[in-house]
């Protein structure tokens, strides 16, 4: 890490202050969670 990441921070309502690197990790995991939810929903729809 080159030291620039911690300069960019924003507060998450539950997790508190996150730097850019932490936000990227969080968003990726969060999107993965939504994908699993969508996959489960699609499987439950009768064809």
C-alpha positions, 0 to 999 in steps of 0.5 A: 500500500502506498499510503494514499488509501487512508486519505480517502475516508467516508463514514458507513452508518453501521461500520463507522469510518472506512478508508477507500480500501476498506470500502472496496472490500465491503462493496465487493462482499456486499454485492456478492451477498446480493448475487446469492440472494438473486440466485436463490430467488431465481431458483425458487421461481417455478418454470 
